[in-house]
Structures are given as C-alpha cells and as structure tokens.
Amino acid sequence: MNKILSANKMEPFFTKSELDLFKKWESKPYEKENEEHRRIARELKESVWHKTKYLGRRIIEQLPGFILEDNQNWIQRDNTSRKDKRAGGSAFKPYTWVKVYRGSGKERDIFFTFGIEVGEDRGQRHNDFVYKLDYRTTSSSDLNIKQQAICKSFIEGLDVHWNKIPLKELIEENWDSLIETCLRFVRQSMPLYDGLSAMLWPEGARIPLEEGRRPTGYHEFPVRESNFKAVAIDYQAKDRVQKELGEAGEQLVIDYEKKILIEANRKEQADQVRKVPDGVGYDILSFDIDGNPRYIEVKTTLGDCNTPFYLSYNETAFMNLDKEHYFIYRIYNYDKINRRGKFYIVSGDVQSQILMKPINYMVVLKRTESAQDEPTD
C-alpha cells in the first residue's frame, strides 16, 4: 500500500541504507516480471522517492503561490538494456527530482528542482542531494527554441544552476535544516527567477523590489506627544521581529543589486555584493557598473512611504564620510508573505534631505564645582 503524503506527519529522514540501495540500482535495467526488481522498486518508492515528495510538500507550504510537480515516474526508458533496440526497456532512474514553480501556466517551464542524483551525467559522477534553478527541455515544454536559448544562457554559469549536498553529509542533516536550506535558496534566487520570467514573458514581468514613490517630506518634524500611559512591551519579541524584518530587506537589496549588475554583464562585481559586518556604518557593499563602491544602508518597514525610520549615531557619522557613494534604500509596504516591497533611495548629501530628532540620549553625570576626584569602581 502506498504511503499517504502528509506534511502534517513528520516522516523519518533519509538514511544511509536507503541511499546506498538507490545508488546500487541507479540506471540498472528493470524487468517487471522479476520479483527482486519489483521488491527493490517498492522499497525505493517507499523511501527515497516518497521522502523527496514529502520534502517538496514541506517546501511549498512556505512558498505561497507556488505549485509542486511530483508526478515523475521512478523508471525511465533504457534502450541499452536489450539487444533489440526497437523494443526498448526500462531502468531505475538515477534521480528523484521534484519541481517547484509559480502557479502560472506559462511559468511551469522554469522551476526550482530538489532531489537526489547519483550516477554519471555529462562526464561527472554524482552522489548528491541537488537543488537548482532549471528549465524544461522535454517535448512537454512550451518554451520555443529562442526561449530555451535564453534560459540556457541566463542560468548556466550562475551559482543557481547546480548546488549540492554530498550524500555523506545529507545523512547528518534533518528535515528542518534541509527545508531551511531549500527555502533560503529559493528566496535568494527569486530576483533571478523573476528576471528570467520577465525575459521570457515581458508582459508578465515580476519585480520583487519595485521602485516606488518618494514622499514629499515635511517642512518641520511632526509633533510627537508623550501620554505617559503604561504599556506592556515584549522587548525580546519586538527586537526579534525587527531583526527578521531588517534581514529580509537587506536580502532584497542584495538580490536587486546583483540583478542589475548581472543584466549589465558585470557578474564578477555581482558576486562581490554582500552584507557587511555590524558596526561599519552601513549594511550592504555593492558596486555600480563602473566598479565604484555603493555603501548602502537599508531601512525596511511594513508601513507606507511616510513611515519614519531610525539611524544610529554610527550610521549618521558614516553617511557624511563619502556622500558620493552613500545610499539609503527605504523599503516600505513590505509583504512578509510574498517577500516583496517598494522602495525609494536617498543619496548624495543625505543630511540636507532629512529631518532628524533625538529620541534617546546617552547620559553621564555633570561635573559640579564641589565635586572631588574619587577613584572609579
């Protein structure tokens, strides 16, 4: 009896013994009249194939708008297994891929692939869990020759084309860590996915970070009155939410900057775009197409474009050091579910374009005339 795929039931993780069995039988002929072959097929379907499909279900749970294609057959044609080439034959497939794509009819032909791959392919030996951005080249594809050429040129050569976890390392993982790796890959690759979609179907382009309206601003800082009412604040939860929001916005900007550079044939510079360590005065180091640095501070909000943002003393000091190469990306209307937002940029002499008001103070005691010097504790 087939197992019921349910993302609510935690399946046992991949084991060494079932992966070894999969490797042993990859690409070997399958004869349905052979009892051993039927037994092996049953074991593989109920282990590596079933678990790969389970993984796919878990992934799309956290990717609204995406669809799982998990109907691949576990056998493939094998014309080398019989003397009579016309008769053909069947063999155990050397991969367990499932495909995840956005729920648009046309976009089914570009997708994220996840699964185990073993054996030899294009002169390379594989024993890995593979995750990648790919496109459909089979007869069922609706991509024409020109579109397939665009996919090949766009995807191959990028680090989204082939990512892997060796099987000996996979068995040290668990569902949580593997699912997180796959989700992080999808989210980080979405600008490329959207860019490819826009190239293939320009009328339906999707941009995860869309340049929006810059607010008209204020002549003076809006009045803020204190009401001195007691409130219960979970500061740890508030800090955690703000940290997650900040990191999400930073990733959007990294992806956006990389996309611009890649489209300008500046892949080497795109590879250098990165989050910098805390404390240096900005968030993202990027580059323009001439190779000049772009020091980017990212401020993200769920609110609209008029929502105030905050700058630390260190950030304020840095923004005046190199005005020509300093930028604030203000992301607003951030959509946590679809990980999208709008943004505007403040650059150049930022200090002259903003109003600031202190809301916290660093405090030390004032020295008085009668104070005596005493040792400090």
C-alpha positions in Angstrom: 0.0 0.0 0.0 1.3 3.5 -0.9 2.1 5.8 1.9 -0.1 8.9 2.2 1.9 12.1 1.6 1.1 14.4 4.5 3.1 17.4 5.5 1.5 17.3 8.9 3.1 13.9 9.7 6.8 14.1 10.3 8.5 11.4 8.1 11.8 9.7 9.1 14.7 11.4 7.4 16.8 9.9 4.6 19.0 7.0 5.9 22.4 5.7 4.6 21.0 2.3 3.9 18.2 3.5 1.6 20.6 5.9 -0.2 23.1 3.1 -0.7 20.3 1.0 -2.2 19.3 3.8 -4.5 23.0 4.1 -5.6 23.3 0.4 -6.1 20.3 0.2 -8.5 20.6 3.5 -10.4 20.3 3.1 -14.1 20.1 -0.7 -13.9 17.5 -2.5 -16.1 14.1 -3.0 -14.6 12.1 -6.1 -15.5 8.6 -6.1 -14.1 8.4 -9.9 -14.3 11.5 -10.1 -12.0 10.4 -10.5 -8.3 13.6 -8.9 -7.0 13.2 -5.9 -9.3 9.6 -5.4 -8.1 10.8 -5.6 -4.4 13.6 -3.1 -5.0 11.2 -0.8 -6.8 8.8 -1.0 -4.0 11.5 -0.2 -1.4 12.8 2.8 -3.3 9.3 4.2 -4.0 8.5 4.0 -0.2 11.8 5.5 0.8 13.9 8.0 -1.3 11.1 8.8 -3.8 8.4 9.2 -1.1 10.7 11.3 1.1 11.7 13.6 -1.8 8.0 14.2 -2.5 7.4 14.9 1.2 10.2 17.5 1.1 8.5 19.2 -1.8 5.3 19.4 0.1 7.0 20.9 3.1 8.8 23.5 0.9 5.6 24.8 -0.9 3.9 25.1 2.4 6.1 28.2 3.0 6.0 29.5 -0.6 2.6 31.0 -1.3 1.6 30.9 -4.9 4.0 28.0 -5.8 3.0 24.6 -7.0 4.7 21.2 -6.6 5.2 18.9 -9.5 5.9 15.5 -8.1 4.5 13.1 -10.7 7.8 12.0 -12.2 8.0 8.3 -12.8 10.6 6.3 -10.9 11.7 4.4 -14.1 13.0 5.6 -17.4 13.5 4.2 -20.8 16.7 2.1 -21.3 17.5 1.3 -24.8 20.9 -0.1 -23.8 19.5 -2.9 -21.7 18.3 -5.1 -24.6 19.7 -6.3 -27.8 16.6 -5.3 -29.6 16.9 -1.5 -29.5 13.4 -1.2 -31.1 11.8 -2.9 -28.1 13.4 -0.5 -25.7 13.3 -1.3 -22.0 13.1 0.2 -18.5 15.7 1.2 -16.0 15.7 2.6 -12.4 16.0 6.4 -12.6 19.2 7.9 -11.1 17.4 10.9 -9.6 14.3 11.7 -7.5 13.7 15.2 -8.6 10.6 17.2 -7.7 9.9 20.6 -9.3 8.5 23.8 -7.7 7.2 26.6 -9.8 5.0 29.6 -9.5 1.3 28.9 -10.2 1.1 30.4 -13.6 0.5 28.2 -16.6 3.5 29.5 -18.6 5.9 29.6 -15.6 5.6 25.8 -15.2 8.6 25.6 -17.6 11.0 27.4 -15.3 11.3 25.9 -11.9 13.3 25.0 -8.8 14.5 21.4 -8.7 15.1 19.4 -5.5 16.2 15.8 -5.2 18.8 13.1 -5.0 21.0 12.4 -8.0 23.5 9.6 -8.3 25.5 8.1 -11.2 27.2 9.7 -14.1 25.9 12.6 -16.1 27.7 14.6 -18.7 31.0 13.1 -17.7 30.6 13.9 -14.0 29.9 11.5 -11.2 27.1 12.5 -8.8 26.3 11.3 -5.3 24.4 14.3 -4.0 21.3 16.0 -3.0 20.8 18.6 -5.7 18.9 21.9 -5.6 18.9 24.3 -8.6 17.1 26.7 -10.9 16.3 24.9 -14.2 14.0 25.0 -17.2 12.1 22.4 -19.2 13.7 21.0 -22.3 11.5 17.9 -22.9 8.8 17.6 -25.6 6.2 18.7 -23.0 7.8 22.1 -22.7 6.0 25.2 -24.1 9.3 27.1 -24.4 10.3 27.7 -28.0 13.9 27.4 -29.3 14.7 31.0 -28.6 13.3 30.9 -25.1 15.3 27.8 -24.3 18.4 29.5 -25.6 17.6 32.4 -23.2 17.2 30.0 -20.3 20.5 28.2 -21.1 22.5 31.5 -21.4 20.9 33.0 -18.3 21.0 30.1 -15.9 24.2 28.2 -16.8 27.3 29.7 -15.3 25.4 31.2 -12.3 25.6 29.6 -8.8 21.9 28.8 -9.1 22.4 26.2 -11.8 23.8 23.4 -9.7 24.0 23.3 -5.9 24.6 20.1 -4.0 25.0 18.5 -0.6 27.1 15.3 -0.8 25.0 12.3 0.4 27.5 11.5 3.1 26.7 15.0 4.5 23.0 14.7 3.8 22.5 11.9 6.3 23.9 14.3 9.0 21.1 16.8 8.3 17.4 16.7 9.4 14.2 17.9 7.9 14.4 21.3 9.5 17.9 22.1 8.3 17.3 20.7 4.7 14.0 22.5 4.3 15.6 25.8 5.5 18.5 25.3 3.0 16.0 24.8 0.2 13.8 27.7 1.2 16.8 30.0 1.6 17.9 29.1 -1.9 14.5 29.8 -3.4 14.2 33.1 -1.7 17.7 34.3 -2.6 17.2 33.2 -6.2 13.8 34.9 -6.6 15.3 38.0 -8.3 16.9 35.7 -10.9 13.7 33.7 -11.3 11.7 36.9 -11.8 14.3 38.3 -14.1 14.2 35.2 -16.2 10.4 35.2 -16.3 10.5 38.9 -17.4 12.9 38.0 -20.2 10.7 35.1 -21.4 7.4 36.8 -21.0 7.9 40.6 -20.8 4.2 41.3 -20.5 4.1 39.4 -17.2 7.3 40.7 -15.5 7.6 40.4 -11.8 9.9 42.6 -9.7 10.3 41.7 -6.0 11.7 45.1 -5.2 9.8 47.8 -7.1 10.9 51.4 -7.1 8.0 53.4 -5.7 7.0 56.9 -4.7 9.4 59.0 -2.7 7.4 61.0 -0.1 7.1 64.8 -0.5 8.5 65.2 3.0 7.9 67.7 5.8 8.9 71.3 6.5 9.4 70.5 10.2 9.5 67.4 12.3 6.0 66.1 13.1 4.9 66.7 16.6 5.0 63.7 18.9 3.3 63.9 22.2 4.0 61.7 25.2 1.0 60.3 27.1 2.9 58.6 29.9 0.5 55.6 29.8 1.7 52.2 31.0 2.1 49.7 28.2 3.3 46.1 28.3 6.1 45.6 25.7 7.8 42.3 25.0 11.2 43.8 24.0 12.7 40.5 23.1 9.9 39.7 20.7 10.0 43.2 19.3 13.7 43.0 18.7 13.4 39.6 17.1 10.7 40.8 14.7 12.7 43.9 13.8 15.8 41.8 13.2 14.0 39.5 10.9 12.4 42.4 9.0 15.8 44.1 8.7 17.5 40.9 7.3 14.6 40.4 4.8 15.0 43.9 3.5 18.8 43.6 3.2 18.4 40.4 1.2 16.0 42.1 -1.2 18.6 44.8 -1.8 21.4 42.3 -2.3 19.3 40.5 -4.8 18.3 43.7 -6.5 21.8 45.0 -6.8 23.1 41.6 -8.1 20.3 41.5 -10.7 21.3 45.0 -12.0 24.9 44.0 -12.3 24.2 40.6 -13.9 21.9 42.3 -16.5 24.8 44.7 -17.3 27.2 41.8 -17.8 29.1 42.5 -14.6 28.9 39.1 -13.0 32.3 39.4 -11.3 31.1 42.5 -9.5 27.7 40.9 -8.7 29.5 38.1 -6.9 31.1 40.7 -4.6 27.8 42.3 -3.5 27.4 41.3 0.2 26.2 42.1 3.7 29.0 43.7 5.7 29.6 43.1 9.5 27.7 45.2 12.0 29.4 48.3 13.2 30.9 49.6 9.9 28.2 52.2 9.4 26.2 50.7 6.6 24.6 47.4 5.6 25.4 46.4 2.0 28.5 46.8 -0.1 27.6 46.9 -3.8 29.1 48.4 -6.9 28.0 50.5 -9.9 28.7 49.2 -13.5 32.0 51.1 -13.5 33.2 49.3 -10.4 32.7 52.2 -7.9 31.5 51.2 -4.5 28.0 51.7 -3.3 27.6 51.9 0.5 24.0 51.1 1.2 22.0 51.5 4.4 18.8 49.5 4.3 15.7 50.6 6.3 12.6 48.3 6.0 9.0 48.8 7.2 5.7 47.2 6.8 4.2 50.7 6.8 3.9 53.2 3.9 6.4 55.5 2.4 5.8 58.2 5.1 6.8 55.9 8.0 9.8 57.4 9.8 13.0 55.3 10.1 15.8 55.4 12.6 19.6 56.0 12.3 22.1 55.2 14.9 24.9 57.5 15.9 27.4 55.3 14.0 25.2 55.3 10.8 24.8 59.0 10.9 28.5 59.6 11.2 29.3 57.3 8.3 26.8 58.8 5.9 28.8 62.1 5.8 32.1 60.4 5.1 31.6 59.5 1.4 28.5 61.3 0.2 29.1 60.4 -3.4 28.9 56.7 -2.8 26.4 56.5 0.0 22.8 55.4 -0.4 19.8 54.8 1.9 17.3 52.3 0.5 14.0 52.8 2.2 11.8 49.7 1.7 8.2 50.2 2.5 4.9 48.3 2.2 7.0 45.1 2.7 4.9 42.0 2.1 6.2 39.3 4.5 4.3 36.5 2.8 5.5 37.1 -0.7 8.7 38.8 0.3 8.2 41.9 -1.9 8.2 45.6 -1.3 8.5 49.1 -2.8 11.5 51.4 -2.2 12.9 54.8 -2.7 16.5 56.0 -2.5 18.1 58.9 -0.6 21.6 59.5 -1.8 24.3 62.2 -2.0 24.2 64.8 0.7 21.7 62.9 2.8 21.9 65.2 5.8 20.5 68.0 3.8 17.5 65.9 2.7 16.2 64.6 6.0 14.9 65.9 9.3 16.2 64.2 12.4 15.0 64.3 16.0 16.8 62.7 19.0 14.7 60.1 20.9 17.3 58.5 23.1 20.2 60.1 25.0 23.5 58.7 26.3 23.8 60.0 29.9 26.7 60.7 32.2 26.7 62.8 35.3 27.6 66.5 35.1 30.6 67.7 37.0 29.9 70.2 39.7 32.2 72.8 41.3 32.3 71.0 44.6 32.9 67.6 43.1 36.1 65.9 44.3 38.1 63.4 42.2 37.5 59.9 43.5 38.6 56.5 42.3 36.1 54.9 40.0 34.7 51.4 40.6 
